Amino acid sequence: MDYQSKLDQLWDQKIDQLEVKPDEFMNFQEVFRNYSHRSQIRGEAQRGGTILYKLVQDE
């Protein structure tokens, strides 16, 4: 999967969330760690180890 592209889509609000399954996590983290907007994207753990990443909206 092209995680850089998915993160860009999330940042541009073309998608609402990015789902990362446990077996994808390490590959995703390599890209996410260097992503320039990572501080504005939060992950929420789900049952089964899936993580949903969403853009943090100012309230």
C-alpha positions in Angstrom: 0.0 0.0 0.0 1.2 3.5 -0.7 1.0 5.0 2.8 2.4 8.4 1.7 -0.4 8.8 -0.7 -3.0 7.7 1.8 -1.6 10.1 4.4 -1.8 12.9 1.8 -5.4 12.0 1.1 -6.2 12.2 4.8 -4.4 15.5 5.1 -6.3 16.9 2.1 -9.6 15.6 3.6 -10.2 13.4 0.5 -10.7 10.5 3.0 -12.1 10.6 6.5 -9.8 8.0 8.1 -7.0 5.6 7.3 -7.3 2.0 8.6 -4.1 0.2 9.4 -4.2 -3.5 10.2 -1.8 -5.1 12.7 0.2 -6.8 10.0 0.7 -3.4 8.1 1.6 -1.4 11.2 5.4 -1.6 10.9 5.5 -0.6 7.3 3.0 2.2 7.9 5.1 3.5 10.9 8.2 3.8 8.7 6.3 6.3 6.5 4.3 8.0 9.3 7.4 8.7 11.3 8.7 11.0 8.6 5.4 12.5 7.6 5.5 16.3 7.9 1.9 16.6 9.3 2.0 13.6 11.7 1.4 15.8 14.7 -2.1 16.6 13.3 -3.0 13.0 12.7 -4.1 10.8 15.6 -4.5 7.0 15.7 -7.2 5.3 17.7 -6.7 1.6 18.6 -9.6 -0.7 17.8 -10.3 -4.2 19.0 -8.2 -6.7 17.2 -5.2 -4.3 16.8 -6.5 -2.2 13.9 -5.7 1.5 14.2 -7.9 4.2 12.7 -5.9 7.4 11.9 -7.9 10.6 11.6 -7.1 14.2 11.0 -7.3 16.2 14.3 -9.8 19.0 13.8 -9.7 22.2 15.7 -12.8 22.6 17.9 
